[in-house]
C-alpha cells in the first residue's frame, strides 16, 4: 500500500499573498525586510530569547544560519491547517505539527529529508521539533517563524 502525500488544500488569497511576499524576501531581500514584515504583526514570534526580530535574525546571519534560506525551504513543503483561537493557521512544514503516533512512513521520510537522518525516530521518542516552523493566519497575518531551538 502506498501512502498518499499530504493534501495541500488551496490557500485563501490573503495567505497566498503573504507567502508570495515571503518568497520575494527569501529570493531577493534581507533579514531587515523579514523584520519589517514581522513588526507589522502584533505579537509576532521569531525567538524565545527576548531579542527583537532584527537582532535575532542578524545574529542568525552572523552565525551562518540564514533565515531567508529557511523560509524558502519551508515554503517548498506542503502546509497543514490548524484551528486556533485566532482562526485557521496555515503551518509550514506540514510535518511539524504531527504527534509522535501520527508520524507515518511518508512523514518520517520527509522529516529525515528535511532535518537529517534519525530525526523522525527522535520525534517518535518524544523530542521536540528541532527545525523551523512558520505560521500564517487565514487573514494573511504572519504569526511566527521560529526554530525548535528558539
C-alpha positions as CSV (number, residue, x, y, z in Angstrom):
1,X,0.0,0.0,0.0
2,X,1.4,3.4,-1.0
3,X,0.7,6.2,1.4
4,X,-0.8,9.3,-0.3
5,X,1.1,12.6,0.1
6,X,-0.5,15.1,2.5
7,X,-3.3,17.1,0.9
8,X,-2.5,20.7,0.1
9,X,-5.8,22.5,0.1
10,X,-5.9,25.8,-1.7
11,X,-4.8,28.7,0.4
12,X,-7.0,31.7,0.9
13,X,-5.9,34.7,-1.1
14,X,-4.6,36.6,1.9
15,X,-2.4,33.7,2.9
16,X,-1.2,33.3,-0.7
17,X,-0.3,37.0,-0.8
18,X,1.8,36.6,2.4
19,X,3.5,33.5,1.0
20,X,4.3,35.4,-2.2
21,X,5.8,38.3,-0.2
22,X,7.9,35.9,2.0
23,X,9.2,34.1,-1.2
24,X,10.2,37.5,-2.6
25,X,12.1,38.4,0.5
26,X,13.7,34.9,0.6
27,X,14.8,35.3,-3.0
28,X,15.9,39.0,-3.0
29,X,15.6,40.5,0.4
30,X,17.4,40.6,3.7
31,X,16.7,39.8,7.3
32,X,15.8,43.5,7.7
33,X,13.0,43.0,5.2
34,X,11.8,40.0,7.2
35,X,11.9,42.0,10.4
36,X,9.9,44.8,8.8
37,X,7.2,42.4,7.8
38,X,7.2,40.7,11.2
39,X,7.0,44.0,13.0
40,X,3.7,44.7,11.2
41,X,2.2,41.8,13.0
42,X,1.3,42.3,16.7
43,X,2.8,39.6,18.9
44,X,4.8,38.1,16.0
45,X,7.2,35.4,17.4
46,X,10.7,35.0,15.9
47,X,12.6,33.7,19.0
48,X,12.3,32.8,22.7
49,X,15.4,34.8,23.7
50,X,13.7,38.2,24.1
51,X,15.6,39.7,21.2
52,X,14.0,41.9,18.6
53,X,13.4,40.2,15.2
54,X,16.2,42.3,13.7
55,X,18.6,41.4,16.5
56,X,17.8,37.7,16.4
57,X,17.9,37.3,12.6
58,X,21.1,39.4,12.4
59,X,22.6,37.0,15.0
60,X,21.5,34.1,12.9
61,X,23.0,35.6,9.8
62,X,26.4,36.2,11.6
63,X,26.4,32.5,12.6
64,X,25.7,31.3,9.1
65,X,22.1,30.3,9.8
66,X,20.4,32.3,7.0
67,X,16.6,32.9,7.8
68,X,15.8,33.6,4.2
69,X,17.1,30.1,3.2
70,X,14.9,28.5,5.8
71,X,11.8,30.4,4.7
72,X,12.4,29.3,1.1
73,X,12.9,25.7,2.2
74,X,9.8,25.7,4.5
75,X,7.6,27.1,1.8
76,X,8.7,24.4,-0.6
77,X,6.9,21.8,1.6
78,X,3.1,21.4,1.9
79,X,1.4,23.1,4.7
80,X,-1.2,21.9,7.2
81,X,-4.1,23.9,8.7
82,X,-4.8,24.0,12.4
83,X,-7.7,25.6,14.1
84,X,-6.8,28.1,16.9
85,X,-8.5,30.8,18.9
86,X,-7.4,33.2,16.2
87,X,-9.0,31.2,13.4
88,X,-7.3,28.9,11.0
89,X,-3.5,28.9,10.9
90,X,-1.5,27.7,7.9
91,X,1.6,26.0,9.1
92,X,4.8,25.0,7.2
93,X,6.1,22.4,7.1
94,X,3.1,20.0,7.5
95,X,5.2,17.5,9.5
96,X,6.0,20.0,12.3
97,X,2.5,19.6,13.9
98,X,2.4,15.8,13.9
99,X,2.2,14.0,17.3
100,X,4.6,11.1,17.7
101,X,2.0,8.5,16.9
102,X,1.0,10.3,13.7
103,X,4.4,10.0,12.1
104,X,3.8,7.7,9.2
105,X,6.5,6.2,7.0
106,X,5.9,9.0,4.4
107,X,6.1,11.7,7.2
108,X,9.3,10.0,8.6
109,X,10.9,10.2,5.1
110,X,10.0,13.9,4.8
111,X,11.2,14.7,8.3
112,X,14.5,12.9,7.8
113,X,14.9,14.6,4.4
114,X,14.4,18.0,5.9
115,X,16.1,17.6,9.3
116,X,18.6,14.8,8.8
117,X,18.7,11.0,9.2
118,X,17.2,9.8,12.5
119,X,15.1,12.9,13.3
120,X,11.8,11.1,12.8
121,X,12.8,8.5,15.2
122,X,13.9,11.2,17.7
123,X,10.5,12.8,17.4
124,X,8.7,9.5,17.8
125,X,10.8,9.2,21.0
126,X,9.5,12.4,22.4
127,X,11.9,15.0,21.1
128,X,10.6,18.5,20.3
129,X,10.6,19.6,16.6
130,X,14.1,20.9,16.1
131,X,13.6,22.7,12.8
132,X,12.0,25.9,11.8
133,X,8.2,26.3,11.6
134,X,6.2,29.1,10.0
135,X,2.6,30.1,10.6
136,X,0.3,32.5,8.8
137,X,-3.3,33.2,9.9
138,X,-6.1,32.8,7.4
139,X,-6.4,36.6,7.0
140,X,-2.7,36.7,5.8
141,X,-1.1,37.9,9.1
142,X,2.3,36.3,9.5
143,X,2.3,35.0,13.1
144,X,5.6,33.2,13.6
145,X,8.8,31.9,12.1
146,X,10.9,30.2,14.7
147,X,13.0,27.1,15.3
148,X,12.6,24.4,17.9
149,X,15.8,25.6,19.4
150,X,14.3,29.0,20.0
